[in-house]
Amino acid sequence: MQQFPAIWVDGERSSALPIPDRGLDFGDGLFETLLLREGRPLLVDYHWQRLLVGIERLGFPDCRAVVYERLMNACSHLGAVPWAALRLTLTRGPAPRGYAPPPDARPRVVISAAPLAQDRTRFPEAAELEWAEMRWGAQPALVGIKHLNRLEQVMAAREAQARGCDEVVMLNQDGEVCSLAFFFFRDADSHDGFEDSPDHQARAEGPAEDAQNADELTTDGSVAVGQQDREDAPDAGRAVHGDGADGIVDPEPVSYT
């Protein structure tokens, strides 16, 4: 019987992370969180594109073939699970102490997966949102990749936890809306539609393609993506929110063989 969470380290089932590892020491790595339906990763092409950008940006050696092989191996063990969340973590691997990356880095692939109870083809209940006190920092060199440094998200999640809400909406240093997830805001006078005005769509971190392919979840096929000032954003109490494991329907499958 499959035990969860299921964890693979460099392709082998494991329950421990070998150390030293630069991902643990310095956050020197990348990750992607994928939604799986009966072992098939959804939106894998967008996740893969962003991962490749991160590999190049951080100067990792070419490890694409190995990463993809280990991802597909993990997915092959999850075919009996209706819905699962899979996290793929790629670190620069072991190295001597010190910030400077080793010239002969050996990237490490850590994959964990666990079942999801909710049918991801259905919208979740409306989320209760509040504004975060924590402001999002800016580092242009790291924009657009999912690196392992997530302290801003951790602190924002603590805020949500302390306030008893589902999510907090974050602002950047200029007061623009930037969120931990993407949001679809319900029309206040409608129970079955979602607003399609740019002023009613807030999107921040992660691939914009996730939102662009969410048209199967809207009533009229239109989705707007972009940053909004706080005063232009909709009332932060009427929203359905999501992330990489929240039911975006996959486009046509993409092969990497």
C-alpha positions in Angstrom: 0.0 0.0 0.0 1.3 3.4 -0.9 2.5 5.5 2.0 2.1 9.3 2.0 3.7 11.6 1.7 5.7 9.7 -0.9 9.2 11.1 -1.2 11.9 10.4 -3.7 15.5 11.8 -3.4 17.5 11.5 -6.7 15.0 8.9 -8.0 15.0 6.7 -4.9 12.3 6.4 -2.3 13.6 8.0 0.9 12.5 9.6 4.1 15.6 11.7 4.8 17.5 14.4 2.9 21.3 13.8 2.6 23.4 16.7 4.0 25.1 18.9 3.4 22.9 20.4 0.7 23.0 24.0 -0.6 19.2 24.1 -0.8 19.0 23.7 2.9 22.1 25.8 3.7 21.4 28.8 1.4 18.1 28.3 -0.3 20.2 27.6 -3.4 17.5 25.9 -5.5 14.2 25.9 -7.3 10.8 24.3 -6.9 7.5 23.7 -8.7 4.3 22.5 -7.3 2.2 20.5 -9.7 -1.4 19.2 -9.7 -1.6 15.5 -10.7 -4.7 13.8 -11.9 -4.4 10.0 -11.8 -0.6 10.4 -12.1 -0.7 12.9 -15.0 0.8 16.3 -14.2 -1.4 19.2 -15.3 0.1 22.3 -16.9 3.5 20.6 -16.9 4.7 22.6 -19.9 4.4 25.9 -18.1 6.0 24.6 -14.9 8.8 23.1 -17.0 9.4 26.4 -18.9 9.7 28.3 -15.6 12.0 25.6 -14.1 14.3 25.9 -17.2 14.5 29.6 -16.8 15.5 29.1 -13.1 18.1 26.6 -14.0 19.7 29.0 -16.4 19.3 32.0 -14.1 21.0 30.3 -11.2 23.7 28.8 -13.3 23.0 25.2 -12.6 24.6 22.6 -14.8 22.4 21.2 -17.5 20.2 18.7 -15.6 17.0 18.8 -17.6 17.0 15.2 -18.8 17.6 13.8 -15.3 15.0 16.1 -13.7 12.4 15.2 -16.2 13.1 11.5 -15.9 12.8 11.6 -12.1 9.6 13.6 -12.3 8.0 11.1 -14.7 9.2 8.2 -12.5 7.4 9.7 -9.5 4.2 10.4 -11.5 4.2 6.8 -12.7 3.7 5.6 -9.0 0.7 7.9 -8.5 -1.8 6.6 -11.2 -4.2 5.2 -8.6 -4.5 8.6 -6.8 -7.4 10.7 -8.2 -5.8 14.0 -7.3 -2.4 14.7 -5.8 -0.1 17.6 -5.2 3.5 17.0 -6.2 6.4 19.3 -5.2 9.6 19.0 -7.3 12.6 20.6 -5.6 15.9 21.0 -7.4 18.9 22.1 -5.4 22.5 22.7 -6.4 23.3 19.7 -4.2 26.2 19.0 -1.8 29.2 21.3 -1.6 31.8 22.6 0.9 30.9 25.4 3.2 30.8 29.0 1.8 28.4 30.9 -0.5 30.4 30.4 -3.7 28.9 27.5 -5.7 31.2 24.7 -6.6 32.4 24.4 -10.2 31.4 20.7 -10.3 27.9 21.0 -8.8 25.8 17.9 -8.7 22.1 19.0 -8.6 19.8 17.0 -6.3 16.2 16.3 -7.2 13.7 15.9 -4.3 10.1 15.0 -5.1 7.3 14.7 -2.6 3.6 13.9 -3.3 0.4 13.6 -1.3 -3.2 13.0 -2.1 -5.8 15.9 -2.3 -9.3 15.3 -1.0 -11.1 17.9 -3.0 -12.2 17.4 -6.6 -10.1 20.0 -8.4 -12.5 20.4 -11.2 -14.8 22.2 -8.8 -14.3 25.6 -7.4 -13.6 25.8 -3.7 -15.7 27.8 -1.4 -15.2 31.6 -1.5 -12.1 32.6 0.4 -12.0 35.1 3.3 -9.2 37.6 2.5 -7.5 40.4 4.3 -4.7 42.9 3.5 -1.2 41.8 4.6 0.9 44.0 6.7 4.0 42.3 5.2 5.2 44.1 2.0 6.7 42.1 -0.8 10.4 42.9 -1.6 11.8 43.2 -5.1 14.9 41.6 -6.6 14.8 41.8 -10.4 17.3 39.1 -10.9 15.0 36.6 -9.2 11.7 37.7 -10.8 9.8 34.9 -12.6 11.5 31.9 -11.0 10.4 29.8 -8.1 13.5 29.9 -5.9 13.7 28.3 -2.4 13.8 31.6 -0.5 10.2 31.9 0.8 10.4 33.9 4.0 8.0 36.6 2.8 5.4 34.0 2.1 6.0 32.3 5.4 5.5 35.6 7.3 2.4 36.4 5.2 1.0 32.9 6.0 1.6 33.5 9.7 -0.5 36.7 9.4 -3.4 34.8 7.8 -3.1 32.2 10.4 -3.2 34.7 13.3 -6.1 36.5 11.8 -8.1 33.4 11.0 -8.6 34.2 7.3 -7.9 32.0 4.3 -5.4 34.2 2.7 -3.8 37.7 2.9 -3.4 39.8 -0.2 0.1 41.3 -0.3 1.3 44.6 -1.7 4.7 45.4 -3.1 6.9 48.3 -1.9 5.0 50.6 -4.3 1.6 49.7 -2.9 0.6 47.6 -5.9 -1.3 44.4 -5.4 0.8 41.3 -5.6 -0.5 38.0 -4.3 0.6 34.7 -3.0 -1.9 33.1 -5.5 -4.2 34.2 -8.2 -7.8 35.3 -7.6 -11.1 35.2 -9.4 -13.4 37.8 -7.8 -17.1 37.2 -7.8 -19.5 39.9 -8.9 -21.1 41.2 -5.8 -24.6 40.9 -7.4 -24.0 37.5 -9.0 -23.7 34.0 -7.7 -22.6 32.3 -10.9 -20.3 34.7 -12.7 -16.8 36.1 -12.3 -15.8 39.6 -13.1 -13.7 39.9 -16.3 -12.6 43.5 -15.8 -8.8 44.0 -15.4 -9.6 45.8 -12.2 -11.1 42.7 -10.8 -8.2 40.3 -11.5 -5.1 40.3 -9.3 -2.2 38.1 -10.2 1.4 38.1 -9.0 4.0 35.4 -8.6 4.2 32.4 -10.9 3.6 31.8 -14.6 1.0 34.1 -16.1 0.0 31.1 -18.3 -1.7 29.5 -15.3 -4.2 32.4 -15.3 -4.4 32.6 -19.1 -5.5 29.0 -19.3 -8.1 29.4 -16.6 -10.8 30.4 -19.2 -12.4 27.0 -18.8 -13.3 28.1 -15.2 -14.9 31.4 -16.1 -18.3 32.0 -17.6 -17.3 34.0 -20.7 -13.7 32.8 -21.4 -12.0 36.0 -20.4 -9.3 36.4 -17.9 -7.2 39.5 -17.2 -3.7 39.4 -15.7 -1.8 42.2 -14.1 -0.9 44.3 -11.1 -3.4 46.6 -9.6 -3.1 49.4 -7.0 -4.8 48.6 -3.7 -7.5 51.2 -4.2 -8.4 49.7 -7.6 -8.6 46.2 -6.3 -12.0 44.6 -5.5 -13.3 44.2 -2.0 -10.9 41.7 -0.4 -13.6 39.5 0.9 -15.3 38.0 -2.2 -12.9 35.8 -4.0 -12.0 32.3 -5.1 -8.3 31.9 -5.0 -5.9 29.2 -6.2 -2.4 28.1 -6.7 -0.5 25.3 -8.6 -2.7 22.7 -7.0 -6.1 24.3 -7.2 -7.9 23.0 -10.2 -6.8 24.8 -13.3 -7.7 22.6 -16.3 -4.8 21.3 -18.3 -4.4 22.3 -22.0 -3.3 19.8 -24.6 -0.6 17.4 -23.2 3.0 18.3 -24.0 5.6 15.6 -24.6 9.3 16.1 -23.6 10.6 12.9 -25.1 
